[in-house]
Amino acid sequence: MKTTINQVKQYEGKTVTIGAWLENKRSSGKIAFLQLRDGTGYMQGVVAKNDVSEEAFQLAKNLHQESSLYITGKIVEDKRSPLGFEMHVQDIELIHEAVDYPITPKEHGTEFLMDHRHLWLRSRKQHAIMKVRNEIIRATYQYYQDNGYVKIDPPILTASSAEGTTELFHTEYFDEEAYLSQSGQLYMEAAAMAFGKVFSFGPTFRAEKSKTRRHLIEFWMIEPEMAFVDHEESLKIQEDYVSFLAESVLNNCQMELKTLERDTSKLEQIKAPFPRISYDDAIDLLKEKGFTDIDWGDDFGAPHETAIADHFDKPVFITNYPAEIKAFYMKPAPGRSDVVLCADLIAPEGYGEIIGGSQRIDDLEMMKERYEQHGLTAEAYEWYLDLQKYGSVPHSGFGLGLERTVAWLAGVEHVRETIPFPRLLNRLYP
């Protein structure tokens, strides 16, 4: 019977065959302990000299790290194992012998590991991070499908940008100028006018020359857009969605969180509703905390966001930012033309902004004024004006950065470890 490590509990007392790689081994006298992985999990194979052929025992003692093999044996309960089971090996068939595998159990530098990212993904910690990422993706689809959203895929090549072209990758589209998308939002607004509630999930690109632990050049965004939904309703959806993600990771990634040594008590606190603070009050709070360099109208940097989040010790919405530092499409707050109906969700523990959202302008004349103020060309954005011309309604949306969310929920310091093959300012390999 052929199976996988994550399914062995179904075969207690039975003999099975598993295709696996050798993660590590140790041997002593007449017994060898093989640490096996197959992509679904990790398990120990115990090779006793008296239970296998001489050839199989010698093979077990001399296997090299990351050699691939078919291993056959009896599944027995082992309460000391995180899996709860181990294999008493009966036979080993070598598929491929790996020699001089570059990533050994010793310590390696970050640049070395990044150069070998294609192999580093096999390590326990990186494997656990990717499994958390996968769970967040799975839970995202479940949340939006269960709540009546339609998945829509916006284009990656665009003739214009959602928030200005200063940090976009420029390319040629035959005889036209084009950019790699920094957000699918404008297209999702069009989709919301057709389907009501929609979401996208795809790659976005920012030509931002930043080397911080929070930034990637290529990253993935989840961008819901909702017709007939105001800013307050959108905030409730955001906190409900993030709470659902945290609960899903807690319930379905227990072994991975243990591997990552994540303090799960922090994740248990991620439950709606989340605290809120206005931009005005956030400025006052920062000044009280000794940030004398911040003035009304300034955008917040990482130290400011961290200080605000630390004050609440759970995710916090910062609402109603100045219109001058936000995108052209955000709706002004009632009675406050200087601020807009928007919010950033700041994660605790220093992980910074994970969501940016707003209520969108739904008035044609106001949008035309914003076009003039921001120097937007009618040719590039004519189609977007049609959304205000034909059946405009109140609508809101937001974008969640997948990699920052993975870093936060998994407790990973740098976002470069939260995507399979990161693209950084100085890295396009492998």
C-alpha positions in Angstrom: 0.0 0.0 0.0 1.5 3.4 -1.1 0.6 6.4 1.0 2.0 9.7 2.4 3.3 10.7 5.8 0.2 12.8 6.6 -2.0 9.8 6.1 -0.1 7.1 8.1 -2.4 7.3 11.1 -4.9 5.5 8.9 -2.5 2.6 8.6 -1.4 1.8 12.1 -0.2 -1.8 12.3 -0.1 -2.1 8.6 2.8 -2.2 6.1 3.0 0.7 3.7 5.4 2.3 1.2 6.2 6.0 1.2 8.2 8.0 -1.4 10.4 10.3 0.7 13.6 12.3 1.0 16.2 11.8 3.7 16.2 15.0 5.9 18.8 13.7 8.4 19.9 10.4 10.0 21.8 9.0 12.9 23.0 5.4 13.5 24.4 3.5 16.4 25.5 -0.1 16.1 22.6 -2.3 15.0 20.1 0.5 14.5 19.7 3.5 12.2 17.2 6.4 12.6 16.1 8.1 9.4 14.4 11.4 9.5 12.1 11.4 6.5 10.1 14.1 4.7 7.7 13.7 1.7 6.2 17.2 1.4 3.2 16.4 3.5 5.0 15.9 6.7 7.9 14.5 8.7 8.4 11.0 10.1 11.1 8.8 11.6 12.0 5.5 10.1 13.6 3.0 12.4 15.9 0.6 10.6 16.9 -2.4 12.8 19.7 -4.6 11.5 17.7 -7.8 12.3 14.6 -6.6 10.5 16.1 -5.9 7.1 18.5 -7.3 4.6 22.2 -6.6 5.0 22.1 -4.6 1.8 19.2 -2.4 3.1 20.9 -1.9 6.5 24.2 -0.7 4.9 22.2 1.5 2.6 20.4 3.1 5.5 23.7 3.8 7.3 25.3 5.4 4.3 22.5 7.4 2.9 23.3 11.1 2.2 21.1 14.0 3.1 18.3 14.7 0.5 18.7 11.3 -1.2 15.3 10.1 -2.5 13.9 6.7 -1.8 10.9 4.4 -1.5 10.7 3.2 2.1 8.5 0.3 3.2 7.7 -0.7 6.7 5.1 -1.1 9.5 3.4 2.0 11.0 3.5 1.9 14.8 2.3 4.5 17.4 5.0 6.6 18.9 3.8 9.2 21.4 7.2 10.9 21.5 6.9 11.9 17.9 5.1 15.1 16.9 3.3 13.0 14.3 2.4 10.4 16.8 3.7 7.5 14.6 6.9 6.1 13.2 7.8 3.5 10.7 9.6 0.2 11.5 11.4 -0.2 8.2 11.4 -3.5 6.3 13.0 -2.4 3.0 14.6 0.6 1.3 14.7 1.3 -2.5 17.1 4.1 -3.4 15.7 6.3 -6.2 18.5 8.9 -6.3 21.6 9.4 -4.2 22.3 13.1 -3.4 25.9 13.9 -2.7 27.2 17.1 -1.1 23.9 18.8 -0.5 24.7 22.4 0.0 22.4 23.3 2.9 23.6 21.2 5.8 22.2 21.3 9.4 24.9 23.9 10.3 24.2 27.6 10.2 24.3 29.4 6.9 24.2 33.1 6.0 21.1 34.8 4.6 22.6 35.5 1.2 23.8 31.9 0.8 20.3 30.7 1.7 18.7 33.1 -0.7 21.0 32.0 -3.5 19.8 28.5 -2.8 16.2 29.4 -2.2 15.1 26.6 -4.6 16.6 24.1 -2.0 16.0 26.2 1.2 12.3 25.7 0.7 12.9 22.1 1.8 13.9 23.0 5.3 11.4 22.6 8.2 11.0 26.3 8.9 10.5 27.4 5.3 8.2 24.4 4.8 6.1 25.5 7.8 5.9 29.1 6.5 4.7 28.0 3.1 2.1 25.8 4.7 0.8 28.8 6.7 0.8 30.8 3.5 -1.2 28.0 1.8 -3.7 28.0 4.7 -4.3 31.8 4.5 -4.9 31.4 0.7 -7.3 28.5 1.3 -9.1 30.4 4.0 -9.4 33.5 1.8 -11.2 31.6 -0.9 -13.4 30.0 1.6 -14.3 33.3 3.3 -15.2 35.2 0.1 -17.0 32.3 -1.6 -19.0 31.6 1.5 -20.0 35.3 1.7 -21.2 35.6 -1.8 -18.2 37.2 -3.6 -17.3 36.5 -7.2 -13.6 36.0 -8.0 -12.5 38.4 -10.8 -9.0 38.6 -12.3 -7.8 42.2 -13.2 -5.1 42.7 -15.8 -1.4 42.7 -14.9 -0.5 44.9 -17.8 -2.2 48.3 -17.6 -2.1 51.6 -19.4 -2.4 53.6 -16.2 -2.0 53.2 -12.5 -4.2 53.2 -9.4 -2.0 55.6 -7.4 0.4 57.4 -9.7 3.2 56.1 -11.9 6.3 57.0 -9.8 6.8 53.5 -8.4 5.7 51.4 -11.4 7.6 49.1 -13.7 7.4 50.6 -17.2 7.3 48.4 -20.3 6.4 48.6 -24.0 3.1 47.2 -25.1 3.8 46.9 -28.8 3.6 50.7 -29.7 2.0 51.8 -26.5 3.3 52.7 -23.0 2.3 50.1 -20.3 3.0 49.3 -16.7 3.0 46.3 -14.5 0.0 46.6 -12.1 0.5 48.0 -8.6 -3.2 47.2 -7.8 -6.2 45.8 -9.5 -8.5 48.1 -7.6 -9.9 50.3 -10.3 -10.8 47.3 -12.4 -12.4 45.7 -9.3 -14.6 48.7 -8.9 -15.8 48.1 -12.5 -16.4 44.5 -11.6 -18.3 45.4 -8.4 -20.8 47.4 -10.5 -21.5 44.2 -12.5 -21.4 41.6 -9.7 -22.0 43.5 -6.5 -19.3 41.9 -4.3 -16.1 40.8 -5.9 -12.5 39.9 -4.9 -9.2 39.5 -6.8 -6.1 37.6 -5.7 -3.0 38.2 -7.8 0.5 39.5 -8.1 1.3 43.2 -7.9 4.5 45.1 -8.5 6.1 48.2 -6.9 9.3 49.7 -8.2 10.1 51.0 -4.7 13.7 51.1 -3.9 13.3 49.9 -0.3 15.4 47.4 1.6 13.2 47.1 4.7 12.1 43.8 6.1 8.5 44.7 5.2 9.0 45.3 1.5 9.0 43.1 -1.7 9.1 44.2 -5.3 6.6 41.5 -6.3 3.9 40.5 -3.9 0.4 39.2 -3.8 -2.7 41.1 -2.9 -6.3 40.2 -2.0 -8.5 43.0 -3.1 -12.3 42.9 -2.4 -14.6 45.6 -3.7 -18.2 45.9 -2.7 -21.2 47.9 -4.2 -23.7 49.4 -1.8 -21.2 49.2 1.1 -20.1 52.2 3.0 -16.8 52.8 5.0 -18.2 51.6 8.3 -19.5 48.4 6.8 -16.2 47.8 5.0 -14.3 48.0 8.3 -16.5 45.3 9.9 -15.8 43.1 6.9 -12.1 43.6 7.2 -11.9 42.7 10.9 -14.2 39.7 10.3 -12.0 38.5 7.5 -8.7 38.9 9.4 -10.2 37.2 12.4 -11.2 34.3 10.2 -7.7 34.0 8.8 -6.2 33.9 12.3 -8.6 31.3 13.5 -8.0 29.2 10.4 -4.2 29.3 10.9 -4.6 28.4 14.6 -6.9 25.5 13.9 -5.2 24.0 10.8 -1.5 24.8 11.3 -0.8 23.7 14.8 2.3 21.7 13.9 3.7 24.4 11.6 3.2 27.1 14.3 5.0 24.8 16.8 7.9 24.4 14.3 8.1 28.2 13.9 7.9 28.6 17.8 5.0 31.1 17.3 3.5 32.4 20.4 -0.1 31.3 19.7 -1.5 33.3 22.6 -0.9 36.4 20.4 -3.0 34.9 17.6 -5.8 34.0 20.0 -6.2 37.7 20.7 -7.0 38.4 17.0 -10.8 38.7 17.3 -13.2 41.3 16.0 -13.9 44.0 16.8 -10.6 45.8 16.5 -9.8 49.1 18.2 -9.8 52.3 16.1 -8.0 55.6 16.3 -8.4 58.6 14.0 -5.4 60.1 12.3 -5.9 63.2 14.3 -5.7 61.3 17.6 -2.9 59.1 16.4 -0.8 62.3 15.8 -1.5 63.4 19.4 -0.7 59.9 20.7 2.7 59.8 18.9 3.6 63.2 20.3 2.8 62.0 23.8 5.1 59.0 23.1 8.0 61.3 22.2 7.7 61.5 18.4 8.4 65.2 18.1 9.3 64.9 14.4 5.7 64.1 13.3 3.2 66.8 12.2 -0.3 66.8 11.0 -0.2 66.0 7.3 2.8 63.7 7.5 2.5 60.0 6.5 3.4 57.4 9.1 6.6 55.4 8.9 7.3 52.0 10.4 8.3 53.3 13.9 5.1 55.4 14.1 2.9 52.4 13.1 4.7 50.2 15.6 4.2 52.6 18.4 0.5 53.0 17.7 0.0 49.2 17.4 2.0 48.6 20.6 -0.4 51.0 22.4 -3.3 48.7 21.7 -1.5 45.3 21.5 -3.9 44.0 18.8 -4.7 45.0 15.3 -5.8 48.6 15.1 -7.5 50.7 12.4 -6.1 54.2 11.8 -8.9 56.1 10.2 -9.5 59.3 8.3 -6.0 60.2 6.9 -5.4 63.6 5.3 -6.6 63.7 1.7 -3.3 65.1 0.5 -1.4 61.9 1.4 -4.0 59.5 0.1 -5.1 58.3 -3.4 -7.3 60.4 -5.6 -10.3 58.0 -5.5 -11.0 58.2 -1.8 -14.2 59.9 -0.6 -14.0 62.9 1.7 -15.3 62.5 5.2 -18.6 64.2 5.9 -18.0 67.7 7.1 -14.2 67.3 6.7 -12.9 67.9 3.2 -9.3 67.7 4.5 -9.6 64.0 5.4 -11.0 61.0 3.6 -13.0 57.9 4.5 -10.2 55.5 4.7 -8.3 53.2 7.1 -5.1 51.3 7.4 -5.1 48.2 9.6 -1.9 48.0 11.6 -0.8 44.6 12.9 0.8 44.4 16.3 4.3 43.1 17.1 5.9 45.5 14.7 4.5 44.0 11.5 3.0 47.3 10.2 0.2 47.9 7.7 -1.5 44.8 6.3 -4.7 46.4 4.9 -5.4 49.7 3.2 -9.0 50.5 2.4 -11.5 53.3 1.8 -14.9 54.3 0.6 -14.6 55.4 -3.0 -15.8 58.6 -4.7 -19.2 58.0 -6.3 -19.8 61.5 -7.6 -18.8 62.3 -11.2 -18.1 66.0 -10.7 -16.0 65.4 -7.6 -14.0 62.7 -9.5 -13.4 65.1 -12.4 -12.0 67.7 -9.9 -9.7 65.0 -8.5 -8.5 64.2 -12.1 -7.5 67.9 -12.5 -5.8 68.1 -9.0 -3.8 64.9 -9.7 -3.0 65.6 -13.3 -4.7 62.4 -14.5 -5.2 62.2 -18.3 -8.7 61.7 -19.5 -7.5 59.4 -22.2 -6.0 56.9 -19.8 -8.8 57.1 -17.2 -11.9 57.8 -19.4 -13.2 54.3 -18.7 -13.0 54.8 -15.0 -15.2 58.0 -15.2 -17.9 55.8 -16.8 -18.4 54.1 -13.4 -19.6 57.5 -12.0 -21.6 58.3 -15.1 -23.7 55.2 -15.3 -25.4 53.9 -12.2 -22.9 55.0 -9.6 -23.5 53.8 -6.1 -21.8 54.0 -2.7 -19.0 51.4 -2.7 -15.9 50.5 -0.7 -13.0 48.2 -0.9 -9.6 47.3 0.5 -6.4 45.4 -0.2 -4.6 43.0 2.1 -0.9 42.2 1.5 -0.5 38.4 1.6 3.2 38.3 2.5 2.9 40.8 5.4 0.0 38.8 6.7 1.9 35.6 6.5 4.9 37.1 8.3 2.6 38.4 11.1 0.6 35.2 11.7 3.6 33.0 11.3 5.8 35.2 13.4 8.5 35.6 10.7 10.8 38.6 10.9 11.3 39.3 7.2 8.8 39.1 4.4 11.4 37.6 2.1 10.8 34.2 3.7 7.0 34.4 3.2 7.0 34.1 -0.6 8.5 31.1 -2.4 10.9 33.0 -4.6 11.2 36.6 -3.4 12.0 39.6 -5.7 14.0 42.2 -3.8 15.8 45.3 -4.7 19.1 43.4 -5.3 17.6 40.0 -6.1 16.2 38.4 -9.2 17.8 35.0 -8.7 16.8 32.2 -8.5 
